[in-house]
Amino acid sequence: MRYSCSVKASAVLLVSLCAAGSIGSLRAALPPPRESAELAAQYEAVSRPQFVQGRELLSLLSIEPGDVVLDLGCGTGRLAEYTAKLVGPHGKVIGIDPSPYRIAIAKRRERSGLSFEVAGSDDLSSFASGSFDRVYLNYVFHWIENKAEALREIYRILKPGGRLGISTGLKSGQPSRVRELIRESIREVLGNVPPNLFLSPFRMTRKELRDLAERAGFRIVDLRVFPLSDYAKDPNEVIAFLSASSSGRFLSGVGDAERQRIIASLKEKLSRLETGRGIEMEHPAIFLVGEKPR
């Protein structure tokens, strides 16, 4: 894929990090229903849009050498690896993700000060209060069912003055052309668009995200929209991105025969969008940075 974007610890700390339980004792969350080693490898190959967004989010978090950082929903670990360079040899980065397949890839990146475990946002109780300087969720927050509870737990494990960073899909009144074609293809085959087919229904407005963070106790430091476009080389790469990024949830609510018909229809429609640069895919996101008061 090709991309264009417009963008206007010491040892004591590491011991205290898991005073409430070791990293290895984190409760492993159930992986997404259709996740597989193949999808995880596909995600590693097509997830550069998330990485680009993640770097921009990190630039707002004022991460410093020696910081202890949690990447919540780290995927295959690309952004956590980048973060480890920011915190340096005296810092610590921990990445957790519910997919054992993605974590298997992430563990290839492990080194001193950078570790990965299978775990989810539903149980952060293994981390002691006041453990982290920074916690971020890069294009992950929309997957969390109990967002209010997750934010309360993140608030707890942050140090006073610590910062939370979130990037998540922007809910807007104008869907992208690709999303429109997905809906058209589903209607062609099924007659309507059922709510369980994964069309990213979890997007939020800036107000919704701000309200959630403030109710959890955070002071809002930054809240902005980040526009990002990338170009898939062909319809097959669009489908691969949709499937891998959703851990196999895309169109998972229909039978295989209907799914193949929808995909065939979608590929035909997507081919009409092909240009010399490929097929444009838009990924507008909201960035929020919140601080735990000192």
Secondary structure, DSSP 8 states (H G I E B T S, - for coil): -EEEE-----HHHHHHHTTTS-GGGS------TT--HHHHHHHHHH-HHHHHHHHHHHHTTT--TT-EEEEET-TTSHHHHHHHHHH-TT-EEEEEES-HHHHHHHGGG-BTTEEEEE--TT--TTS-TT-EEEEEEES-GGG-S-HHHHHHHHHHHEEEEEEEEEEEEB--SS--HHHHHHHHHHHHHHSS--TTS-S-TT-B-HHHHHHHHHHTT-EEEEEEEE-EEEEESSHHHHHHHHHHHTTT-TTTTS-HHHHHHHHHHHHHHHHTT-BTTBEEEE--EEEEEEE---
